[in-house]
Amino acid sequence: MRITLRQLQIFEAVVHTGSVTAAAEMVSISQPAASQALRELEALLGRPLFRRHGKRLQITPQARHLLPQARAVLSQIEQIESMGNEDELSGSLHLAASVSVGNYLLPKQMSLFKRQHPNIRFNLDIGNTQSVIQQLLTGKAEVGFIEGYCQHAELMTQVWLKDELVVFGSAEEDRPENLSWEDLKEASWVMRESGSGTRNILEQATAAHIPQLNVVLSLAHMEAVKQAVIHQMGFGCLSRMAISQELNSGLIRLYQTPLELNRNLLIVTPKNTALTQNAQRFIDLCRAVPVLPSI
């Protein structure tokens, strides 16, 4: 018996969904047929491909080496099926991005790419920086986009864009425009959750002068941070690209501070793993059209 395309499709779908049932639905076959295909593939390879973690299946370290090869084969088959246009791409592309990049930058890039290659199907998972790294390490994402830092031995980074974090407060508050270190130390802060690249950069920038910021509220969502600041719960610190609407509407105001809050936006990929043609071409487009929203 030889490895079949159906087995590779099921394998790749289970990696993405974490479930045989969801994978079967994705490739339009029955759940028993999907389970059988997965068992046959594991038997042919002589090793388990997944381990159960709660209600979800997670790819094994050994099987991670199969994933890029499986995706490459599936991508090549889809390219053959669309040979009428040699430059046409098709198939899926799995991305993961931290919140600022995923909400404010990638939709434009995905739209441009989709117009060039209408047969591409995107899957985009948005979370904090640590979540993106985990998506890459488990093989659920082919390309990641994050803010700040990533020094994991199994991942490779390249600088994409420069970004600036800004300190802002409610427009209803009467404060001097320039804030000192003492002002920042005494202030209440509304921040993203631990693991957020934005929070890490702010804490590193203030550490030498303020050992611990007075964080009154930690929130997982950027919109919640903005709303809490608008309602005068404290200062916020987010990417300049994330607050343009609130600033233009007069709901918030920016402050001048002694902080240096510039950062790199990074493209992250698995090390020692060949990218699919879809992934490489999307990275090429992102680097060719590096446009940040303006305020």
Secondary structure, 3 states (H helix, E strand, C coil): CCCCHHHHHHHHHHHHHCCHHHHHHHHCCCHHHHHHHHHHHHHHHCCCCEEEECCEEEECCCHHHHHHHHHHHHHHHHHHHCCCCCCCCEEEEEEEEEHHHHHHCHHHHHHHHHHHCCEEEEEEEEECHHHHHHHHHCCCCCEEEEECCCCCCCEEEEEEEEEEEEEEEECCCCCCCECCHHHHHHCEEEEECCCCHHHHHHHHHHCCCCCCCEEEEEECCHHHHHHHHHCCCCEEEEEHHHCHHHHHCCCEEEEECCCCCEEEEEEEEECCCCCCHHHHHHHHHHHHCCCCCCC
